[in-house]
Amino acid sequence: MKRFAIAFVALLTTVSMSFAFSGGPPQGRAGDPPGNANCTVCHSSFGVNSGDGSLTISEILEYEPGETYDLTVSLTDDGQSRWGFQAIPKDGSNATAGALVISDGTNTQANGDYINHTSTGTNAGSTTGNSWDFQWTAPAAGTGDVTFYVAGNAANNNFSTSGDYIYTISMTIPEAAGGGEADINTNVTTLDFGEVTVGIQLTINLPIQNTGDAELSITDIVSDTDEITFSPAAPFQVAAGEEELWQVRFQPTMEQEYSGTITITSNDPDEGSYEITVNGTGVAANVAPEAFTLLTPTDGATVNPDGPIEFSWEGSNDPDSEEAVVFTLQVSENDDFSTFVFNEELGAFTGTVLNDPGLTDGETYFWRVIAADDEGLETNSTDTFSFTAQTNSVGEEGVLPGSWAIASAYPNPFNPSLNVVIESPNSSPVTVAVYDMLGRQVTTLHQGALGSGSHTMTWTPTGSAGVYLVVAKAQGWSATRKVVYMK
């Protein structure tokens, strides 16, 4: 950081500009000596500096010979809608001092030793003012004081020279005195920790730089807030051109917003008391999703290795968020889940069907589900279930079901069709129907006797997408399965 402070030299004036020279005024209109001419030479409706607007230029407290500085000229004026400027730096003999550097060729241009706006840089139509950025390389040592002369034209955009306000300002910059000085810099004056869980400490590493040419001595550092701390503590020194890595820590103790100030006292002649504002918010700890249990296939069940296999589990909620919990189904040959047969995130759904699982006949598998909230905090299902893959295990020839069951409803969610598998232990009447969530019957899939074994029924709805209930009833038995129709 060069040893200068950016401020604004402001003159509350109204500047207006109708452009006889929309691409830039002639040379010698910045109000600079010896002629001191400005834009009222053409835009003469009002006297110079007679309005209520504001013309400013970034202030440099002193310049180091040969160093380059960033400058901004700003111009505002209520009611005006086109903008222009011209500027030049001069020494005590009215010679151009240093060099102006174009850093924004779209909006500024060189005009001899002057700098002024381009046609694009007039920002025609804007009623909120305009600003122009450029650089200045300071002159050689021994030049002495340098004065910037700036003229601004806030126009009414009527494409004539009438009705425009002209303003001029000047800024004198002394040459820095010789001899070494320390110069503290942290590149920031505000640190924002954002949201931090109460009781948790968050650290930001911040370099304390010495951009001067003498040793920087930090004699004291004070925080006005207990929740904001730092290290190392003073005193310590930073050599010229070096930096000391510094840590600022925030550990909230309550659910509230915090704002504090760290004050660094040093031997910097310009910023002996250097302040950093620290902000943060304490928030409650994130809570994992609620516990939930697995449903099907039940623990110890036997399934067809070629599928379909319907997996289902209870839902879970995130206690501290309205965001839906996301579920991941994992199937493994090992109870430690070191490898996976299936491992896939399924969104908020509490079930899925593996139509072609490709399992090994006679092999035992383990399955579980993981629920995760929107911050990645996870809860495993309360149990891990196992099942055995066995050919002819579900209602196929040679193996009869031992009881009534809705063996499967797949795929779930589904579109366009749902397959419902009913297991019948004997030849008895059964009714299989679909209801909406208001209890209204939508359709009947089957009504009458079913032979012993496994029976598949297909439903292709034509109504609205949503949640439906498949209800099966036989003498002394009933079962319900929730399904989701998606479009």
C-alpha positions as CSV (number, residue, x, y, z in Angstrom):
1,M,0.0,0.0,0.0
2,K,1.4,3.3,-1.1
3,R,1.5,5.8,1.8
4,F,-1.6,7.8,0.9
5,A,-5.2,7.7,1.9
6,I,-8.1,7.7,-0.4
7,A,-10.7,10.3,0.5
8,F,-12.8,12.6,-1.6
9,V,-12.4,16.3,-2.2
10,A,-16.0,17.3,-2.8
11,L,-17.5,20.5,-4.0
12,L,-21.3,20.5,-3.8
13,T,-22.2,22.1,-7.0
14,T,-24.5,21.4,-9.9
15,V,-22.7,20.5,-13.2
16,S,-24.6,20.3,-16.4
17,M,-23.4,19.4,-19.8
18,S,-24.9,19.7,-23.3
19,F,-22.3,18.5,-25.7
20,A,-20.7,20.6,-28.3
21,F,-17.7,18.3,-27.7
22,S,-19.3,14.9,-26.7
23,G,-16.1,13.2,-27.6
24,G,-14.1,15.4,-25.3
25,P,-13.5,19.1,-24.9
26,P,-10.5,21.0,-26.4
27,Q,-7.3,21.2,-24.4
28,G,-7.1,23.8,-21.7
29,R,-10.6,23.6,-20.3
30,A,-9.7,22.1,-16.8
31,G,-9.5,25.5,-15.1
32,D,-5.7,25.2,-15.0
33,P,-3.2,28.1,-15.2
34,P,-2.1,30.2,-16.8
35,G,-5.3,30.7,-18.7
36,N,-7.6,29.2,-16.1
37,A,-10.1,28.5,-18.9
38,N,-13.0,26.0,-18.3
39,C,-16.0,24.7,-20.1
40,T,-18.0,27.9,-19.6
41,V,-16.2,29.2,-22.6
42,C,-18.8,27.3,-24.6
43,H,-21.4,26.2,-22.0
44,S,-22.2,29.7,-20.7
45,S,-25.8,29.5,-19.5
46,F,-24.6,29.6,-15.9
47,G,-21.5,30.8,-14.0
48,V,-18.9,28.3,-13.0
49,N,-19.6,26.5,-9.7
50,S,-23.1,27.9,-9.5
51,G,-25.2,24.8,-9.1
52,D,-25.9,22.2,-6.4
53,G,-24.1,19.1,-7.7
54,S,-20.9,17.5,-6.7
55,L,-17.6,17.2,-8.4
56,T,-14.9,15.1,-6.7
57,I,-11.5,13.6,-7.2
58,S,-9.8,10.9,-5.1
59,E,-7.4,12.6,-2.7
60,I,-3.7,11.8,-2.3
61,L,-2.3,13.1,0.9
62,E,1.3,13.0,-0.5
63,Y,3.0,11.4,-3.4
64,E,6.1,9.2,-3.6
65,P,8.2,10.1,-6.7
66,G,7.7,7.6,-9.5
67,E,4.9,5.7,-7.9
68,T,1.6,5.1,-9.7
69,Y,-1.8,6.0,-8.1
70,D,-5.4,5.1,-8.9
71,L,-7.7,8.1,-9.3
72,T,-11.4,8.5,-9.8
73,V,-13.3,11.7,-10.8
74,S,-17.0,11.7,-9.9
75,L,-19.8,14.0,-11.0
76,T,-23.4,14.2,-9.9
77,D,-26.2,16.6,-10.4
78,D,-30.0,16.1,-9.9
79,G,-31.9,16.7,-13.1
80,Q,-28.9,16.4,-15.5
81,S,-28.4,13.4,-17.8
82,R,-25.0,13.6,-19.6
83,W,-21.5,13.9,-18.1
84,G,-18.0,15.0,-19.0
85,F,-14.7,16.0,-17.5
86,Q,-11.1,17.1,-18.1
87,A,-8.1,17.0,-15.8
88,I,-4.4,17.7,-15.7
89,P,-1.6,17.7,-13.0
90,K,0.8,20.6,-13.0
91,D,3.8,21.6,-10.9
92,G,4.6,25.0,-9.4
93,S,5.8,26.3,-12.8
94,N,2.6,25.2,-14.5
95,A,4.4,22.4,-16.4
96,T,2.6,19.0,-16.6
97,A,3.7,17.0,-13.6
98,G,4.1,13.2,-14.0
99,A,2.1,11.2,-16.5
100,L,-1.6,10.4,-16.8
101,V,-2.2,6.7,-17.6
102,I,-5.4,5.5,-19.4
103,S,-6.7,2.5,-17.4
104,D,-10.2,2.6,-19.0
105,G,-10.0,3.2,-22.7
106,T,-13.7,2.9,-23.2
107,N,-14.7,6.0,-21.0
108,T,-11.5,8.1,-20.9
109,Q,-8.9,9.2,-23.5
110,A,-5.7,11.2,-23.6
111,N,-5.9,14.7,-25.0
112,G,-2.4,16.0,-25.2
113,D,-1.3,16.3,-21.6
114,Y,-4.9,16.3,-20.5
115,I,-7.3,13.4,-19.8
116,N,-11.0,13.7,-20.5
117,H,-14.1,11.6,-21.4
118,T,-14.9,9.8,-24.5
119,S,-18.2,9.9,-26.3
120,T,-19.2,6.6,-24.6
121,G,-17.9,7.9,-21.3
122,T,-20.6,10.7,-21.2
123,N,-23.0,8.0,-20.0
124,A,-25.8,9.8,-21.9
125,G,-29.3,9.3,-20.4
126,S,-28.0,8.6,-16.8
127,T,-29.6,10.8,-14.2
128,T,-27.4,9.5,-11.4
129,G,-24.1,11.0,-12.4
130,N,-20.9,9.4,-13.7
131,S,-17.4,8.6,-12.7
132,W,-14.1,8.1,-14.6
133,D,-11.1,6.0,-13.5
134,F,-7.5,6.6,-14.5
135,Q,-4.0,6.4,-13.1
136,W,-1.3,9.0,-12.5
137,T,2.4,8.3,-12.3
138,A,4.0,10.8,-9.9
139,P,7.0,12.9,-11.2
140,A,10.6,12.6,-10.3
141,A,11.9,13.6,-6.9
142,G,12.4,17.3,-6.3
143,T,9.3,18.3,-8.3
144,G,7.6,19.7,-5.2
145,D,3.9,20.2,-4.9
146,V,1.7,19.0,-7.7
147,T,-1.8,20.4,-8.3
148,F,-4.6,18.5,-10.1
149,Y,-7.0,20.8,-12.0
150,V,-10.4,19.2,-12.8
151,A,-13.4,20.6,-14.7
152,G,-16.8,18.8,-14.9
153,N,-19.7,19.3,-17.2
154,A,-23.1,18.0,-16.2
155,A,-25.3,18.4,-19.2
156,N,-29.0,18.2,-19.9
157,N,-28.4,16.1,-23.0
158,N,-30.2,18.6,-25.3
159,F,-27.4,18.4,-27.8
160,S,-26.6,22.1,-27.5
161,T,-24.4,24.2,-25.1
162,S,-27.3,25.7,-23.2
163,G,-28.6,24.7,-19.9
164,D,-25.4,23.0,-18.7
165,Y,-23.6,23.5,-15.4
166,I,-19.8,23.7,-15.3
167,Y,-17.7,23.0,-12.2
168,T,-14.0,23.2,-11.4
169,I,-12.0,21.9,-8.4
170,S,-8.3,21.6,-7.7
171,M,-6.2,19.4,-5.4
172,T,-2.6,20.1,-4.3
173,I,-0.4,17.1,-3.4
174,P,2.8,17.6,-1.6
175,E,5.9,15.5,-2.3
176,A,6.6,13.0,0.4
177,A,9.5,13.9,2.7
178,G,12.6,11.8,2.6
179,G,13.5,9.2,5.3
180,G,12.1,5.8,6.1
181,E,8.7,5.3,7.7
182,A,6.7,2.3,8.7
183,D,3.4,1.7,6.8
184,I,0.8,-0.8,8.2
185,N,-1.7,-2.5,5.9
186,T,-4.0,-5.5,6.2
187,N,-5.8,-5.1,2.9
188,V,-9.1,-5.1,4.7
189,T,-10.9,-2.9,7.2
190,T,-13.9,-5.2,7.7
191,L,-14.0,-9.0,8.4
192,D,-17.3,-10.8,8.1
193,F,-17.4,-14.3,9.6
194,G,-21.0,-14.9,8.5
195,E,-23.0,-17.4,10.4
196,V,-21.1,-19.5,13.0
197,T,-22.6,-22.2,15.3
198,V,-22.8,-21.1,18.9
199,G,-19.8,-22.5,20.8
200,I,-17.8,-23.2,17.6
201,Q,-14.6,-21.1,16.9
202,L,-13.9,-19.9,13.4
203,T,-10.5,-18.5,12.4
204,I,-9.5,-16.1,9.6
205,N,-5.8,-15.7,8.8
206,L,-4.9,-12.1,8.1
207,P,-1.5,-10.8,7.1
208,I,-0.3,-7.6,8.8
209,Q,1.9,-6.0,6.2
210,N,4.6,-3.4,6.4
211,T,4.7,-1.7,3.0
212,G,7.0,1.1,4.3
213,D,10.8,1.3,4.4
214,A,11.2,1.2,8.2
215,E,10.5,-1.4,10.8
216,L,6.8,-1.5,11.9
217,S,6.4,-1.8,15.6
218,I,3.0,-3.1,16.9
219,T,2.7,-1.9,20.4
220,D,-0.9,-2.8,21.3
221,I,-3.9,-4.7,20.0
222,V,-7.3,-4.5,21.7
223,S,-10.7,-6.1,20.9
224,D,-13.8,-4.5,22.4
225,T,-15.8,-7.8,22.1
226,D,-15.1,-10.9,24.2
227,E,-16.2,-13.2,21.4
228,I,-13.6,-11.8,19.0
229,T,-10.0,-12.7,19.8
230,F,-6.6,-12.7,18.0
231,S,-3.0,-13.9,18.1
232,P,-0.2,-13.2,18.3
233,A,-0.6,-10.5,21.0
234,A,1.4,-7.3,21.0
235,P,4.1,-6.3,21.1
236,F,5.8,-7.6,17.9
237,Q,7.7,-6.1,15.0
238,V,7.3,-6.5,11.2
239,A,10.4,-5.7,9.1
240,A,10.1,-3.3,6.1
241,G,8.5,-5.0,3.1
242,E,7.6,-8.1,5.2
243,E,4.3,-9.4,6.8
244,E,3.3,-11.2,9.9
245,L,0.5,-13.8,9.7
246,W,-2.2,-12.9,12.2
247,Q,-5.2,-14.9,13.3
248,V,-8.6,-13.4,14.1
249,R,-11.0,-15.7,15.8
250,F,-14.8,-15.5,16.4
251,Q,-16.6,-17.8,18.8
252,P,-20.2,-16.8,19.5
253,T,-21.8,-17.6,22.8
254,M,-25.4,-16.7,22.0
255,E,-27.7,-16.7,19.0
256,Q,-27.4,-13.1,18.0
257,E,-25.5,-10.7,15.7
258,Y,-22.1,-9.5,16.8
259,S,-20.1,-6.5,15.7
260,G,-16.8,-5.5,17.2
261,T,-13.6,-3.5,16.6
262,I,-10.0,-4.5,16.8
263,T,-7.7,-1.6,17.3
264,I,-4.0,-1.9,16.3
265,T,-1.6,0.7,17.7
266,S,1.7,1.0,15.9
267,N,4.5,3.5,14.9
268,D,2.9,4.2,11.5
269,P,3.0,8.0,11.3
270,D,-0.2,8.2,9.3
271,E,-2.2,5.4,10.8
272,G,-1.0,5.0,14.4
273,S,-4.4,3.6,15.4
274,Y,-5.6,1.1,12.8
275,E,-9.1,-0.3,13.2
276,I,-10.7,-3.5,11.8
277,T,-14.4,-4.0,12.1
278,V,-15.4,-7.7,12.8
279,N,-18.9,-8.9,12.1
280,G,-20.5,-12.3,12.7
281,T,-23.8,-14.0,13.7
282,G,-24.2,-16.8,16.3
283,V,-26.6,-19.5,15.1
284,A,-28.0,-22.6,16.7
285,A,-26.2,-25.9,16.1
286,N,-27.5,-28.0,13.2
287,V,-29.5,-31.0,14.2
288,A,-29.4,-34.3,12.3
289,P,-32.5,-35.7,10.6
290,E,-34.9,-37.6,12.8
291,A,-34.5,-41.4,13.4
292,F,-36.4,-43.7,11.0
293,T,-36.7,-47.5,10.4
294,L,-36.5,-49.8,7.5
295,L,-39.7,-51.5,6.2
296,T,-39.3,-53.8,3.2
297,P,-37.7,-56.2,2.5
298,T,-38.0,-57.2,6.1
299,D,-35.0,-58.4,8.0
300,G,-34.2,-62.0,7.0
301,A,-36.5,-61.9,4.0
302,T,-36.0,-64.0,0.8
303,V,-36.1,-62.2,-2.6
304,N,-35.9,-63.1,-6.2
305,P,-32.3,-62.4,-7.3
306,D,-33.5,-61.2,-10.7
307,G,-36.0,-58.8,-9.1
308,P,-38.1,-56.8,-8.9
309,I,-37.2,-56.0,-5.3
310,E,-39.1,-53.2,-3.6
311,F,-37.3,-51.2,-0.9
312,S,-39.2,-49.0,1.5
313,W,-38.6,-47.1,4.7
314,E,-40.1,-44.6,7.0
315,G,-39.8,-40.9,6.3
316,S,-37.6,-38.5,8.3
317,N,-37.7,-34.8,9.0
318,D,-35.0,-32.2,9.5
319,P,-35.8,-30.6,12.9
320,D,-34.1,-27.2,12.1
321,S,-35.1,-26.8,8.5
322,E,-38.1,-26.9,6.2
323,E,-35.9,-28.4,3.5
324,A,-36.7,-32.0,2.5
325,V,-34.4,-34.8,3.8
326,V,-32.5,-36.6,1.1
327,F,-32.2,-40.4,1.3
328,T,-29.5,-42.7,0.0
329,L,-30.1,-46.4,-0.3
330,Q,-27.1,-48.7,0.1
331,V,-27.0,-52.5,-0.6
332,S,-23.8,-54.5,0.2
333,E,-22.5,-58.0,0.4
334,N,-20.8,-57.0,3.7
335,D,-22.4,-55.9,6.9
336,D,-19.7,-53.2,7.2
337,F,-20.7,-51.8,3.8
338,S,-17.1,-51.7,2.7
339,T,-18.3,-52.4,-0.9
340,F,-21.6,-51.7,-2.6
341,V,-23.9,-53.5,-4.9
342,F,-26.1,-50.4,-4.9
343,N,-25.4,-46.9,-3.5
344,E,-27.6,-44.2,-4.9
345,E,-29.2,-40.9,-3.7
346,L,-32.9,-41.1,-4.2
347,G,-34.0,-37.6,-3.2
348,A,-36.9,-37.3,-0.8
349,F,-38.6,-40.6,-1.8
350,T,-39.1,-43.2,0.9
351,G,-38.9,-46.2,-1.4
352,T,-37.7,-47.5,-4.8
353,V,-37.7,-50.7,-6.8
354,L,-34.7,-52.5,-8.3
355,N,-36.1,-54.2,-11.4
356,D,-32.9,-55.9,-12.4
357,P,-30.7,-56.1,-9.4
358,G,-28.4,-58.8,-10.7
359,L,-28.0,-60.5,-7.3
360,T,-26.2,-63.9,-6.8
361,D,-28.5,-66.8,-6.1
362,G,-28.1,-68.0,-2.6
363,E,-26.1,-64.9,-1.4
364,T,-27.0,-62.9,1.7
365,Y,-27.1,-59.1,1.3
366,F,-27.3,-56.2,3.7
367,W,-29.2,-52.9,3.2
368,R,-29.5,-49.6,5.0
369,V,-30.7,-46.0,4.3
370,I,-28.9,-42.7,5.1
371,A,-30.9,-39.5,5.5
372,A,-29.1,-36.2,5.0
373,D,-30.2,-32.6,5.6
374,D,-29.4,-29.6,3.4
375,E,-26.1,-29.0,5.3
376,G,-24.9,-32.6,4.9
377,L,-25.6,-33.8,8.4
378,E,-26.6,-37.5,8.3
379,T,-28.7,-40.0,10.2
380,N,-28.5,-43.8,9.5
381,S,-31.6,-46.0,9.6
382,T,-32.0,-47.4,13.1
383,D,-31.3,-50.9,11.8
384,T,-29.4,-52.7,9.1
385,F,-31.6,-55.4,7.4
386,S,-30.4,-58.5,5.6
387,F,-32.1,-60.6,2.9
388,T,-31.2,-63.7,0.9
389,A,-31.4,-63.9,-2.9
390,Q,-33.1,-67.2,-3.8
391,T,-34.6,-68.3,-7.1
392,N,-38.3,-69.2,-7.1
393,S,-38.6,-67.3,-3.8
394,V,-41.7,-65.1,-4.6
395,G,-44.8,-66.9,-5.9
396,E,-43.2,-68.9,-8.7
397,E,-44.0,-72.4,-9.6
398,G,-43.1,-74.9,-6.8
399,V,-43.2,-72.3,-4.0
400,L,-46.5,-71.1,-2.7
401,P,-46.9,-68.0,-0.5
402,G,-47.7,-68.7,3.1
403,S,-50.0,-65.7,3.5
404,W,-51.7,-62.8,1.7
405,A,-49.4,-59.9,0.8
406,I,-48.9,-56.9,-1.5
407,A,-45.5,-58.3,-2.4
408,S,-44.5,-55.3,-4.5
409,A,-45.8,-52.1,-6.2
410,Y,-43.2,-50.9,-8.7
411,P,-41.8,-48.8,-10.0
412,N,-42.5,-46.3,-7.2
413,P,-42.6,-43.4,-8.1
414,F,-44.0,-44.4,-11.5
415,N,-44.9,-43.1,-14.9
416,P,-46.8,-44.2,-16.9
417,S,-47.7,-47.6,-15.3
418,L,-47.6,-49.3,-11.9
419,N,-47.3,-53.0,-11.4
420,V,-48.9,-54.4,-8.3
421,V,-47.9,-57.9,-7.2
422,I,-50.4,-59.8,-4.9
423,E,-49.4,-63.0,-3.2
424,S,-52.3,-65.4,-2.6
425,P,-51.9,-68.5,-0.3
426,N,-55.0,-70.1,-1.6
427,S,-57.8,-69.7,-4.1
428,S,-60.0,-67.1,-2.5
429,P,-61.9,-63.9,-3.5
430,V,-59.8,-60.7,-3.2
431,T,-60.4,-57.0,-4.1
432,V,-57.6,-54.8,-5.2
433,A,-58.5,-51.1,-5.7
434,V,-56.8,-47.7,-5.9
435,Y,-57.8,-44.7,-3.8
436,D,-56.8,-41.0,-3.7
437,M,-55.7,-39.3,-0.5
438,L,-59.2,-38.1,0.1
439,G,-60.5,-41.7,0.3
440,R,-62.2,-41.7,-3.1
441,Q,-61.9,-44.9,-5.1
442,V,-60.1,-44.2,-8.4
443,T,-60.2,-47.7,-10.0
444,T,-60.5,-51.4,-9.3
445,L,-57.6,-53.5,-10.4
446,H,-59.2,-56.9,-9.5
447,Q,-62.3,-58.2,-7.9
448,G,-62.9,-61.9,-7.6
449,A,-61.0,-65.1,-6.9
450,L,-57.3,-65.5,-7.3
451,G,-55.5,-68.8,-7.5
452,S,-52.6,-69.6,-5.2
453,G,-49.4,-67.9,-6.1
454,S,-48.1,-64.5,-7.3
455,H,-50.3,-62.3,-9.5
456,T,-49.3,-59.1,-11.2
457,M,-51.8,-56.3,-12.0
458,T,-51.1,-53.2,-14.0
459,W,-52.5,-49.7,-13.5
460,T,-52.0,-46.9,-16.0
461,P,-53.7,-43.8,-14.6
462,T,-55.2,-41.1,-16.7
463,G,-55.8,-38.6,-13.9
464,S,-53.7,-36.1,-12.0
465,A,-50.2,-36.9,-10.6
466,G,-50.0,-37.3,-6.9
467,V,-50.0,-39.8,-4.0
468,Y,-52.4,-42.8,-4.2
469,L,-53.2,-45.8,-2.0
470,V,-53.3,-49.4,-3.3
471,V,-55.7,-51.3,-1.0
472,A,-56.0,-55.1,-1.2
473,K,-58.7,-57.0,0.8
474,A,-59.5,-60.7,1.3
475,Q,-61.3,-62.6,4.0
476,G,-59.7,-61.6,7.3
477,W,-56.9,-59.7,5.6
478,S,-56.2,-56.2,4.2
479,A,-53.1,-54.3,3.2
480,T,-52.3,-50.8,1.9
481,R,-49.4,-49.6,-0.1
482,K,-48.6,-45.9,-0.8
483,V,-47.5,-45.1,-4.4
484,V,-46.6,-41.9,-6.2
485,Y,-47.7,-41.1,-9.7
486,M,-45.4,-38.5,-11.4
487,K,-45.9,-36.7,-14.7
